[in-house]
Amino acid sequence: MILVRYDQFFKRMIVINFITESDMPRNLDMTALRSFVAVAEAGGVTRAAGFLNLTQSAVSMQLKRLEDALQLQLLDRSSRQITLTGAGEQLLGYARRMMDLNDEVFARLTAQEFEGEVLLGVPHDIVYPVIPKVLQRFNAEYPRVKVQLLSSYTMRLKEQFAKGEVDIILTTEDSTDAGGETLAELPLVWVGAPGGTCWKTRPLRLAYERNCIFRGSVQAALDKVGVPWEMAVESNSTRTIEATVSADLAVHTVLAGSEPPHVERIKHGGMLPELPSKQINLYRSDVTGGAVASDLAALIRQAYRV
């Protein structure tokens, strides 16, 4: 009788353990999910690792842990550029929503002490693509802090910064003044209407804002190679310049990677001169903004390192 009772006891324990393990809730690793989203958005492990301030091997391990937990292949690694599998595409939407909710919980419950306003000045032609991503991430971390974005031209922004009217500015310059730091150095490129031919006409028709810091060096480059030019459009409105260029009535120049919509980089085959590079510099006030401004500046630096 005793042996039978022990056998029955162990059988019941086995059944109980089986039910407990099969019904146990499974949890996704938020750190691994964050790495997965970063890789999907950056298009590769290397850039994602830079954005997350992690090593490539750490990001790869987190991706493997996520795939093992789901028992699914999320990334197609068969070619040089990593792409998402069907399962990966399906997970991406869920992952973004989970991250947003996770960040909102921490921000709302742990960052209540940070309030106020930070003034950020950025030249209009480099607002995209970096600044919206920075503002989105900053808002998740400091939901009670308002960022006032001032879009102007470099000379005006530096005047405002010198007067203490703005906490952080980005500039596009040939060099860096005292107190500034260079985040990137990018070449100027010619842009015109998609499929346009205006760039072939002589004199070359140019469109610039009146206070654009690029126009002087562009005109000098044209003069150096003997390409005649005329200022077809001068305006204080960025939209006016973009509309004129997209209509194939003039050409313009921008920093590589910041081409606005409705225009394209001109493949001139040497018919237009190569243009100089410009620095994107950051200046942060030591007097205003405090720790929150320092964190915003750190996010901007990180965005340009990716």
Helices and strands as residue ranges (DSSP letters): H 2-23, H 30-42, H 45-52, H 56-70, E 75-76, E 83-84, H 86-110, E 116-123, G 124-126, H 130-141, E 145-152, H 154-162, E 168-173, E 180-192, G 198-200, E 204-209, H 215-224, E 229-235, H 238-246, E 252-255, E 264-265, E 277-284, H 290-305
